[in-house]
Amino acid sequence: MPLTDAKCRSAQPGPKLQKLTDGGGLQLWLQPTGARLWRFAYRFSGKQKLLALGVYPAVPLARARQAREDARRLLGDRLDPALEKKRQAKALADAPTFRGLSDEYVAKLRREKRSEATMAKVEWLLSFANAEFGDEPIRQIAAPAILNVLQSLEARERYESARRLRSTIGSVFRYAIATARAEIDPTYALRGALTQVQGTPRAAITDARKFGALLRAIDAFDGQPGTRIALQLLALLFPRPGELRLAEWSEFDLEQAVWSIPASRMKMRRPHRTPLPRQAVELLRVLRSISKGNLLFAGVRSASRPISDGTMNAALRRLGYAKDEATGHGFRATASSLLNETGKWHPDAIERQLAHIEGNSVRAAYARGEHWEERVSMMQWWADHLDQLRIPCSK
């Protein structure tokens, strides 16, 4: 008589092993210890064999019957279920995991000389994914498991981090596809599944007179001299704050008045040269006399570590400028706005100085020049213009 869940639950152990039969080779073994074990009895190549199907009630009766039918189908194909189970277990153990592929992907980025800031961010993002499904075979990870991780970030209102994590997980899957260890990227199915948050532009002062007041405030900054010079250079050269914060003296040729930033530190992964106006060279010479080590802006505690991300913004707050009024990154918007308003300089020269990459591939093919001579003139004009803006009531 076939088994029922009630009979499986109520059967009492005895002093010896009891075998309760469901039919078709499925048995529930009731051990003297009380353990209930599913077994499938079958013959293969003239030999009597047993296949373990799990423990009751973790494996309920319905699932045990399904396992029995799966085993019988294998027998119908002249395959030994026990050997197939071992083969599948070995394949699962040998299957590449998400953690393994993510480690390889990170190593690839390091070989490409990505910046330490980028590497730290990628490893931080991947730590969320690895905590959830890092040890799972990458071929078995589906969109719902990934969405669960992303939504855990969204629950903490870290919407941008969730968006970047989806992109980073997708990069790992695409690397796995390229190396023939996965077939699909499940993150494609999650497009549109995350909370869309409207980005907030970084605060910037684009009024010339108000910018002049900011320049005067920076000149009067009474904090660390290096921090004051960092803000002055942001105004003069308008790089991305991270490009300046991590700058090394080996990148500067003060005699030729050129700052050469390596591709590894640039957002677009292309080397970038910046002409240095006379005022910037003077500031750099002052800074060189007080700095230690190869970093222009070393931290207070260690000459081998740069100032933190928030140092320059904190200085602006100290000067009385709120985060919705001025930011370190906002100097770029200020320069772009005021330089374009003059009409003196070709827009491509301004964009090249900002290290922007032309999005139109056809136009980019005709705009590969650096506009170097024009940029040299423009940067000196800009520095002289800032000197004029520093004068109260100047326009």
Sine and cosine of phi, psi and omega as CSV:
sin_phi,cos_phi,sin_psi,cos_psi,sin_omega,cos_omega
0.00,0.00,0.73,-0.68,0.00,-1.00
-0.86,0.52,0.44,-0.90,0.04,-1.00
-0.97,0.24,0.34,-0.94,0.16,-0.99
-0.79,-0.62,0.32,-0.95,0.04,-1.00
-0.87,0.49,-0.60,0.80,0.00,-1.00
-0.89,0.46,-0.68,0.73,0.00,-1.00
-0.93,0.37,-0.62,0.79,0.03,-1.00
-0.89,0.46,-0.61,0.80,-0.02,-1.00
-0.97,0.26,-0.64,0.77,-0.17,-0.99
-1.00,0.04,-0.28,0.96,-0.03,-1.00
-0.85,0.52,0.74,-0.68,-0.05,-1.00
-0.98,-0.21,0.66,-0.75,0.01,-1.00
-0.94,0.33,0.46,-0.89,0.06,-1.00
-0.86,-0.52,-0.20,-0.98,-0.01,-1.00
-0.95,0.30,-0.30,0.95,-0.01,-1.00
-0.81,-0.58,0.26,-0.96,0.05,-1.00
-0.88,0.48,0.73,-0.68,0.08,-1.00
-0.91,-0.40,0.66,-0.75,0.02,-1.00
-0.90,-0.45,0.92,-0.40,0.02,-1.00
-0.99,-0.14,0.83,-0.55,-0.12,-0.99
-0.99,-0.16,0.71,-0.70,0.07,-1.00
-0.98,-0.19,-0.34,0.94,-0.04,-1.00
0.95,-0.32,0.44,-0.90,0.02,-1.00
0.93,0.37,0.32,0.95,0.02,-1.00
0.99,-0.10,-0.13,0.99,-0.01,-1.00
-0.99,0.12,0.78,-0.63,-0.01,-1.00
-0.74,-0.68,0.53,-0.85,0.15,-0.99
-0.93,-0.36,0.92,-0.40,-0.02,-1.00
-1.00,-0.01,0.85,-0.53,0.01,-1.00
-0.98,-0.21,0.95,-0.30,-0.06,-1.00
-0.99,0.16,0.44,-0.90,0.06,-1.00
-0.83,0.56,-0.43,0.90,0.00,-1.00
-0.97,0.23,-0.16,0.99,-0.04,-1.00
0.98,-0.19,-0.19,0.98,0.02,-1.00
-0.92,0.39,0.62,-0.79,0.00,-1.00
-0.88,-0.48,0.90,-0.43,-0.14,-0.99
-0.87,-0.50,0.74,-0.67,0.07,-1.00
-0.99,0.11,0.71,-0.71,0.06,-1.00
-0.69,-0.73,0.56,-0.83,0.09,-1.00
-0.89,-0.45,0.89,-0.46,-0.02,-1.00
-1.00,-0.09,0.75,-0.66,-0.04,-1.00
-0.42,-0.91,0.20,-0.98,0.07,-1.00
-0.89,-0.45,0.66,-0.75,0.02,-1.00
-0.58,-0.82,0.79,-0.61,-0.05,-1.00
0.81,0.59,0.63,0.78,0.07,-1.00
0.98,0.20,0.12,0.99,-0.01,-1.00
-0.90,-0.43,0.61,-0.79,0.07,-1.00
-0.98,0.18,0.76,-0.65,-0.06,-1.00
-0.68,-0.73,0.29,-0.96,0.02,-1.00
-0.78,-0.62,0.59,-0.81,0.06,-1.00
-0.82,-0.57,0.83,-0.56,0.03,-1.00
-0.97,0.23,0.75,-0.66,-0.05,-1.00
-0.91,-0.42,0.05,1.00,0.03,-1.00
0.86,-0.51,-0.11,-0.99,-0.08,-1.00
-0.89,-0.45,0.71,-0.70,0.08,-1.00
-1.00,0.08,0.66,-0.75,0.13,0.99
-1.00,-0.09,0.06,1.00,0.04,-1.00
-0.83,0.56,-0.62,0.78,0.15,-0.99
-0.96,-0.28,0.97,-0.23,-0.04,-1.00
-0.94,0.33,0.13,-0.99,-0.06,-1.00
-0.85,0.53,-0.70,0.71,-0.05,-1.00
-0.88,0.47,-0.65,0.76,-0.01,-1.00
-0.95,0.32,-0.56,0.83,0.05,-1.00
-0.91,0.42,-0.65,0.76,0.04,-1.00
-0.90,0.43,-0.62,0.79,0.04,-1.00
-0.90,0.44,-0.65,0.76,0.04,-1.00
-0.90,0.44,-0.61,0.79,0.05,-1.00
-0.88,0.48,-0.70,0.71,-0.02,-1.00
-0.92,0.40,-0.60,0.80,0.05,-1.00
-0.89,0.45,-0.66,0.75,0.00,-1.00
-0.92,0.40,-0.63,0.78,-0.01,-1.00
-0.92,0.38,-0.55,0.84,0.06,-1.00
-0.91,0.42,-0.62,0.78,0.06,-1.00
-0.89,0.46,-0.67,0.74,0.04,-1.00
-0.88,0.48,-0.61,0.79,0.04,-1.00
-0.89,0.46,-0.47,0.88,0.05,-1.00
-1.00,-0.03,0.20,0.98,0.02,-1.00
0.89,0.45,0.63,0.78,0.07,-1.00
-0.89,-0.46,0.61,-0.79,0.00,-1.00
-0.99,0.14,0.90,-0.45,-0.02,-1.00
-0.84,0.54,-0.61,0.80,-0.02,-1.00
-0.91,0.41,-0.68,0.74,0.02,-1.00
-0.93,0.37,-0.60,0.80,0.03,-1.00
-0.91,0.41,-0.60,0.80,0.04,-1.00
-0.89,0.45,-0.68,0.73,0.02,-1.00
-0.91,0.42,-0.63,0.77,0.00,-1.00
-0.90,0.44,-0.69,0.73,0.01,-1.00
-0.91,0.42,-0.63,0.78,0.02,-1.00
-0.90,0.44,-0.65,0.76,0.02,-1.00
-0.92,0.38,-0.66,0.75,0.01,-1.00
-0.89,0.46,-0.62,0.79,0.02,-1.00
-0.92,0.38,-0.66,0.75,0.01,-1.00
-0.92,0.40,-0.55,0.83,-0.04,-1.00
-1.00,0.04,-0.14,0.99,-0.08,-1.00
-0.92,0.39,0.67,-0.74,0.03,-1.00
-0.90,0.44,0.72,-0.69,0.00,-1.00
-1.00,-0.08,0.27,-0.96,0.05,-1.00
-0.88,0.47,-0.65,0.76,0.00,-1.00
-0.87,0.49,-0.70,0.71,0.00,-1.00
-0.88,0.47,-0.69,0.72,0.01,-1.00
-0.93,0.36,-0.61,0.80,0.01,-1.00
-0.92,0.40,-0.60,0.80,0.07,-1.00
-0.89,0.46,-0.67,0.74,0.03,-1.00
-0.90,0.43,-0.65,0.76,-0.01,-1.00
-0.90,0.43,-0.67,0.74,0.03,-1.00
-0.89,0.45,-0.67,0.74,0.04,-1.00
-0.88,0.48,-0.61,0.79,0.04,-1.00
-0.89,0.46,-0.71,0.71,0.02,-1.00
-0.88,0.48,-0.61,0.79,0.03,-1.00
-0.91,0.41,-0.62,0.78,0.05,-1.00
-0.90,0.44,-0.47,0.88,0.03,-1.00
-0.99,0.14,0.08,1.00,0.08,-1.00
0.90,0.44,0.62,0.79,0.11,-0.99
-0.91,0.42,0.47,-0.88,-0.06,-1.00
-0.91,0.41,0.40,-0.91,0.02,-1.00
-0.89,0.46,-0.56,0.83,0.04,-1.00
-0.89,0.45,-0.67,0.74,0.03,-1.00
-0.91,0.42,-0.70,0.72,-0.01,-1.00
-0.89,0.46,-0.66,0.75,0.01,-1.00
-0.89,0.46,-0.63,0.78,-0.01,-1.00
-0.93,0.36,-0.68,0.74,0.00,-1.00
-0.89,0.45,-0.71,0.71,-0.01,-1.00
-0.91,0.41,-0.60,0.80,0.05,-1.00
-0.90,0.44,-0.70,0.71,0.01,-1.00
-0.90,0.44,-0.71,0.71,-0.04,-1.00
-0.92,0.39,-0.37,0.93,0.03,-1.00
-0.89,0.46,-0.53,0.85,0.04,-1.00
-0.92,0.38,-0.69,0.72,-0.01,-1.00
-0.92,0.38,-0.69,0.72,-0.03,-1.00
-0.90,0.43,-0.56,0.83,0.03,-1.00
-0.91,0.42,-0.48,0.88,-0.06,-1.00
-1.00,-0.03,-0.73,0.69,-0.09,-1.00
-0.60,-0.80,0.44,0.90,-0.04,-1.00
-0.85,0.52,-0.58,0.81,-0.07,-1.00
-1.00,-0.06,0.10,0.99,0.05,-1.00
-0.99,0.12,0.59,-0.81,0.12,-0.99
-0.84,0.55,0.73,-0.69,-0.14,-0.99
-0.89,0.45,-0.49,0.87,0.01,-1.00
-0.94,0.33,-0.30,0.95,-0.04,-1.00
-0.99,-0.13,-0.01,1.00,-0.02,-1.00
-1.00,0.06,0.84,-0.54,-0.05,-1.00
-0.94,-0.35,0.17,-0.99,-0.07,-1.00
-0.83,0.56,-0.68,0.73,-0.03,-1.00
-0.85,0.52,-0.60,0.80,0.01,-1.00
-0.91,0.41,-0.63,0.78,0.03,-1.00
-0.93,0.37,-0.68,0.73,0.01,-1.00
-0.87,0.49,-0.59,0.81,0.01,-1.00
-0.87,0.50,-0.67,0.75,0.03,-1.00
-0.92,0.39,-0.70,0.72,-0.03,-1.00
-0.90,0.44,-0.64,0.77,-0.01,-1.00
-0.94,0.33,-0.43,0.90,0.08,-1.00
-0.92,0.40,-0.53,0.85,0.09,-1.00
-0.96,0.29,-0.66,0.75,0.01,-1.00
-0.89,0.46,-0.54,0.84,0.02,-1.00
-0.89,0.46,-0.39,0.92,0.05,-1.00
-0.99,-0.14,0.22,0.98,0.03,-1.00
0.90,0.44,0.48,0.88,0.05,-1.00
-0.98,-0.20,0.92,0.39,-0.13,-0.99
-0.92,0.38,-0.66,0.75,0.00,-1.00
-0.92,0.39,-0.62,0.78,0.04,-1.00
-0.90,0.45,-0.63,0.77,0.03,-1.00
-0.89,0.45,-0.67,0.74,0.02,-1.00
-0.89,0.45,-0.69,0.73,-0.01,-1.00
-0.94,0.35,-0.55,0.83,0.03,-1.00
-0.91,0.41,-0.66,0.75,0.05,-1.00
-0.85,0.53,-0.69,0.72,0.01,-1.00
-0.91,0.42,-0.65,0.76,-0.03,-1.00
-0.93,0.36,-0.67,0.74,0.08,-1.00
-0.86,0.50,-0.67,0.74,0.04,-1.00
-0.87,0.49,-0.60,0.80,0.03,-1.00
-0.90,0.44,-0.62,0.79,0.03,-1.00
-0.91,0.41,-0.69,0.73,0.01,-1.00
-0.90,0.43,-0.64,0.77,0.00,-1.00
-0.92,0.39,-0.55,0.83,0.11,-0.99
-0.90,0.43,-0.66,0.76,0.02,-1.00
-0.90,0.43,-0.62,0.78,0.04,-1.00
-0.90,0.43,-0.69,0.72,-0.03,-1.00
-0.90,0.43,-0.46,0.89,-0.01,-1.00
-0.98,-0.20,0.31,0.95,0.12,-0.99
0.88,0.47,0.57,0.82,0.05,-1.00
-0.86,-0.51,0.18,0.98,0.14,-0.99
-0.36,-0.93,0.33,-0.94,-0.04,-1.00
-0.92,-0.38,-0.48,0.88,-0.07,-1.00
-0.70,-0.71,0.36,-0.93,0.11,-0.99
-0.94,-0.33,0.98,-0.22,-0.08,-1.00
-0.93,0.37,-0.20,0.98,0.00,-1.00
-0.94,0.34,-0.34,0.94,0.06,-1.00
-0.87,0.49,-0.56,0.83,-0.01,-1.00
-0.94,0.35,-0.22,0.98,-0.06,-1.00
-0.99,-0.13,0.06,1.00,0.06,-1.00
-0.89,0.46,0.81,-0.58,-0.04,-1.00
1.00,0.03,-0.09,1.00,-0.04,-1.00
-1.00,0.08,-0.29,0.96,-0.05,-1.00
-1.00,-0.09,0.37,-0.93,0.02,-1.00
-0.92,0.40,0.81,-0.59,0.02,-1.00
-1.00,-0.03,0.87,-0.49,-0.01,-1.00
-0.92,-0.40,0.79,-0.62,0.01,-1.00
-0.92,0.39,0.83,-0.56,0.00,-1.00
-0.91,0.42,0.55,-0.84,0.04,-1.00
-0.97,-0.25,0.86,-0.50,0.01,-1.00
-0.86,0.51,0.57,-0.82,0.05,-1.00
-0.93,0.38,0.67,-0.74,-0.05,-1.00
-0.90,0.44,0.65,-0.76,0.02,-1.00
-0.47,-0.88,0.55,-0.84,0.07,-1.00
-1.00,-0.08,0.87,-0.49,-0.03,-1.00
-0.90,-0.43,0.07,1.00,0.11,-0.99
-1.00,0.00,0.83,-0.56,-0.11,-0.99
-0.85,0.53,-0.68,0.73,-0.04,-1.00
-0.92,0.39,-0.67,0.74,0.02,-1.00
-0.92,0.39,-0.56,0.83,0.04,-1.00
-0.92,0.38,-0.60,0.80,0.08,-1.00
-0.87,0.50,-0.63,0.78,0.05,-1.00
-0.90,0.43,-0.61,0.79,0.05,-1.00
-0.90,0.43,-0.66,0.75,0.01,-1.00
-0.88,0.48,-0.65,0.76,0.03,-1.00
-0.91,0.42,-0.62,0.78,0.02,-1.00
-0.90,0.43,-0.65,0.76,0.02,-1.00
-0.90,0.44,-0.69,0.72,0.00,-1.00
-0.86,0.51,-0.48,0.88,-0.04,-1.00
-1.00,-0.08,0.12,0.99,-0.03,-1.00
-0.86,0.51,0.78,-0.63,-0.08,-1.00
-0.97,-0.26,0.32,0.95,0.04,-1.00
-1.00,0.01,-0.50,-0.86,0.01,-1.00
-0.87,0.50,0.75,-0.66,0.01,-1.00
-0.83,0.55,-0.61,0.79,0.01,-1.00
-0.89,0.46,-0.60,0.80,0.02,-1.00
-0.92,0.39,-0.66,0.75,0.05,-1.00
-0.88,0.48,-0.71,0.71,0.00,-1.00
-0.91,0.42,-0.58,0.82,0.04,-1.00
-0.87,0.49,-0.69,0.73,0.02,-1.00
-0.92,0.39,-0.64,0.77,0.02,-1.00
-0.90,0.43,-0.62,0.79,0.03,-1.00
-0.95,0.32,-0.55,0.84,0.09,-1.00
-0.86,0.51,-0.67,0.74,0.01,-1.00
-0.93,0.37,-0.65,0.76,-0.05,-1.00
-0.96,0.29,-0.67,0.74,-0.16,-0.99
-0.95,-0.32,-0.28,0.96,-0.04,-1.00
0.64,0.77,0.79,0.62,0.14,-0.99
-0.98,0.19,0.10,-1.00,0.21,-0.98
-0.93,0.37,0.63,-0.78,-0.06,-1.00
-0.81,0.58,-0.61,0.79,0.00,-1.00
-0.92,0.40,-0.54,0.84,0.04,-1.00
-0.91,0.42,-0.60,0.80,0.02,-1.00
-0.98,0.20,-0.68,0.74,-0.06,-1.00
-0.86,0.50,-0.59,0.81,-0.06,-1.00
-0.99,-0.13,0.14,0.99,-0.07,-1.00
-0.89,0.46,0.57,-0.82,0.03,-1.00
-0.87,-0.50,0.49,-0.87,-0.04,-1.00
-0.89,0.47,-0.46,0.89,-0.01,-1.00
-0.90,0.43,-0.26,0.96,-0.01,-1.00
-1.00,0.08,-0.18,0.98,-0.15,-0.99
-0.96,-0.30,0.72,-0.70,0.17,-0.98
-0.89,-0.45,1.00,-0.08,-0.09,-1.00
-0.95,0.32,-0.44,0.90,0.04,-1.00
-0.93,0.36,-0.68,0.73,0.03,-1.00
-1.00,0.03,-0.13,0.99,0.03,-1.00
0.87,0.50,0.80,0.60,-0.01,-1.00
-0.68,-0.73,0.68,-0.73,0.14,-0.99
-0.93,-0.38,0.88,-0.47,-0.02,-1.00
-0.95,-0.30,0.94,-0.34,-0.04,-1.00
-1.00,-0.08,0.81,-0.59,-0.03,-1.00
-0.93,0.36,0.41,-0.91,-0.03,-1.00
-0.85,0.52,-0.54,0.84,-0.07,-1.00
-0.88,0.47,-0.35,0.94,-0.04,-1.00
-0.97,-0.26,-0.03,1.00,-0.03,-1.00
-1.00,-0.07,0.60,-0.80,-0.03,-1.00
-0.85,0.52,-0.65,0.76,-0.06,-1.00
-1.00,-0.02,0.11,0.99,0.05,-1.00
0.86,0.51,0.61,0.79,0.11,-0.99
-0.77,-0.64,0.67,-0.74,0.03,-1.00
-0.88,0.48,0.48,-0.88,-0.08,-1.00
-0.66,-0.75,0.74,-0.68,0.06,-1.00
-0.95,-0.32,0.68,-0.74,0.02,-1.00
-0.84,-0.54,0.82,-0.57,0.11,-0.99
-0.93,0.37,0.64,-0.77,0.00,-1.00
-0.97,-0.25,0.91,-0.41,0.08,-1.00
-0.93,0.38,0.25,-0.97,-0.05,-1.00
-0.82,0.58,-0.66,0.75,-0.03,-1.00
-0.90,0.44,-0.59,0.81,0.02,-1.00
-0.93,0.36,-0.65,0.76,0.02,-1.00
-0.88,0.47,-0.65,0.76,0.02,-1.00
-0.89,0.45,-0.69,0.73,0.03,-1.00
-0.89,0.45,-0.65,0.76,-0.02,-1.00
-0.92,0.40,-0.58,0.82,0.04,-1.00
-0.92,0.39,-0.63,0.77,0.07,-1.00
-0.89,0.45,-0.71,0.70,-0.01,-1.00
-0.89,0.45,-0.62,0.78,-0.02,-1.00
-0.89,0.46,-0.52,0.85,-0.04,-1.00
-0.96,0.28,-0.32,0.95,-0.03,-1.00
-0.91,-0.42,-0.13,0.99,-0.05,-1.00
-1.00,0.04,0.34,-0.94,0.03,-1.00
-0.82,-0.58,0.64,-0.77,0.02,-1.00
0.98,0.17,-0.23,-0.97,-0.08,-1.00
-1.00,0.00,-0.24,0.97,0.02,-1.00
-0.99,0.13,0.68,-0.73,0.08,-1.00
-0.92,0.39,-0.66,0.75,-0.12,-0.99
-0.83,-0.56,0.97,0.24,0.01,-1.00
-0.98,0.22,0.48,-0.87,0.05,-1.00
-0.93,0.36,0.24,-0.97,-0.04,-1.00
-0.92,0.39,-0.60,0.80,-0.11,-0.99
-0.99,0.11,-0.45,0.89,-0.08,-1.00
-0.53,-0.85,0.73,-0.68,0.03,-1.00
-0.96,0.28,-0.22,0.97,-0.03,-1.00
-1.00,-0.09,-0.02,1.00,0.00,-1.00
-0.85,-0.53,0.69,-0.72,-0.04,-1.00
-0.97,0.25,0.20,-0.98,0.11,-0.99
-0.88,0.48,0.37,-0.93,-0.10,-1.00
-0.97,0.25,0.20,-0.98,0.02,-1.00
-0.84,0.54,-0.60,0.80,-0.13,-0.99
-1.00,-0.01,0.00,1.00,-0.10,-0.99
-0.86,0.51,-0.75,0.66,-0.07,-1.00
-0.94,0.33,-0.62,0.79,0.06,-1.00
-0.92,0.40,-0.60,0.80,0.04,-1.00
-0.90,0.44,-0.60,0.80,0.04,-1.00
-0.91,0.42,-0.64,0.77,0.05,-1.00
-0.90,0.44,-0.63,0.78,0.06,-1.00
-0.89,0.45,-0.65,0.76,0.00,-1.00
-0.89,0.45,-0.51,0.86,0.03,-1.00
-0.98,0.20,-0.05,1.00,0.05,-1.00
0.99,-0.15,0.14,0.99,0.00,-1.00
-0.99,-0.16,0.88,-0.47,-0.02,-1.00
-0.95,0.31,0.25,-0.97,-0.06,-1.00
-0.92,0.40,-0.33,0.95,0.06,-1.00
-1.00,-0.05,0.13,0.99,0.04,-1.00
-0.94,-0.35,-0.68,0.73,-0.05,-1.00
-0.46,-0.89,0.62,-0.78,0.07,-1.00
-0.66,-0.75,0.29,-0.96,0.04,-1.00
-0.86,0.51,-0.65,0.76,-0.01,-1.00
-0.95,0.32,-0.40,0.92,-0.05,-1.00
-0.91,0.40,-0.34,0.94,0.04,-1.00
-0.87,0.50,-0.49,0.87,0.02,-1.00
-0.92,0.38,-0.69,0.72,0.02,-1.00
-0.91,0.41,-0.61,0.79,0.04,-1.00
-0.87,0.50,-0.78,0.62,-0.03,-1.00
-0.88,0.47,-0.71,0.70,-0.01,-1.00
-0.86,0.51,-0.71,0.70,-0.04,-1.00
-0.91,0.42,-0.77,0.64,-0.09,-1.00
-0.94,0.33,-0.60,0.80,0.03,-1.00
-0.92,0.40,-0.67,0.74,0.02,-1.00
-0.92,0.39,-0.56,0.83,-0.01,-1.00
-0.90,0.43,-0.48,0.87,-0.04,-1.00
-0.93,0.36,-0.50,0.87,-0.07,-1.00
0.95,0.30,0.12,0.99,-0.04,-1.00
-0.99,0.15,-0.40,0.92,-0.21,-0.98
-0.84,-0.54,0.59,-0.81,0.01,-1.00
-0.90,0.43,0.72,-0.70,0.01,-1.00
-0.81,0.59,-0.56,0.83,0.02,-1.00
-0.92,0.40,-0.56,0.83,0.04,-1.00
-0.92,0.40,-0.65,0.76,0.03,-1.00
-0.91,0.42,-0.71,0.70,0.00,-1.00
-0.90,0.44,-0.62,0.78,0.01,-1.00
-0.92,0.38,-0.61,0.79,0.04,-1.00
-0.91,0.42,-0.54,0.84,0.05,-1.00
-0.98,0.22,-0.07,1.00,-0.02,-1.00
0.88,0.47,0.58,0.81,0.11,-0.99
-1.00,0.06,0.54,-0.84,0.02,-1.00
-0.97,-0.23,0.76,-0.65,0.01,-1.00
-0.88,0.47,0.83,-0.57,-0.04,-1.00
-0.97,0.26,-0.45,0.89,0.01,-1.00
-0.99,0.10,0.92,-0.39,-0.13,-0.99
-0.90,0.43,-0.55,0.84,0.00,-1.00
-0.93,0.36,-0.74,0.68,0.00,-1.00
-0.91,0.42,-0.60,0.80,-0.01,-1.00
-0.89,0.47,-0.54,0.84,-0.01,-1.00
-0.90,0.44,-0.43,0.90,0.00,-1.00
-0.98,-0.19,0.11,0.99,-0.06,-1.00
-0.77,-0.63,0.62,0.78,-0.06,-1.00
-0.99,0.17,-0.31,0.95,0.00,-1.00
-0.90,0.43,0.47,-0.88,-0.03,-1.00
-1.00,0.07,-0.11,0.99,-0.08,-1.00
0.80,0.59,0.65,0.76,-0.20,-0.98
-0.88,0.47,-0.75,0.66,-0.06,-1.00
-0.89,0.46,-0.67,0.75,0.03,-1.00
-0.91,0.41,-0.60,0.80,0.00,-1.00
-0.93,0.36,-0.58,0.81,0.06,-1.00
-0.87,0.50,-0.73,0.68,0.03,-1.00
-0.91,0.42,-0.66,0.75,-0.03,-1.00
-0.89,0.45,-0.69,0.73,-0.05,-1.00
-0.93,0.38,-0.56,0.83,0.07,-1.00
-0.94,0.33,-0.63,0.77,0.06,-1.00
-0.88,0.48,-0.67,0.74,-0.01,-1.00
-0.88,0.47,-0.70,0.72,0.01,-1.00
-0.89,0.45,-0.66,0.75,0.04,-1.00
-0.91,0.41,-0.60,0.80,0.02,-1.00
-0.91,0.42,-0.63,0.78,0.05,-1.00
-0.90,0.44,-0.60,0.80,0.05,-1.00
-0.88,0.48,-0.61,0.80,0.04,-1.00
-0.94,0.34,-0.63,0.78,0.00,-1.00
-0.91,0.41,-0.41,0.91,0.01,-1.00
-0.93,0.37,-0.39,0.92,-0.01,-1.00
-0.97,0.26,0.84,-0.54,-0.02,-1.00
-0.80,0.60,0.67,-0.74,0.04,-1.00
0.96,0.28,0.08,1.00,0.05,-1.00
-0.97,0.24,0.40,-0.92,-0.01,-1.00
-0.94,-0.35,0.00,0.00,0.00,0.00
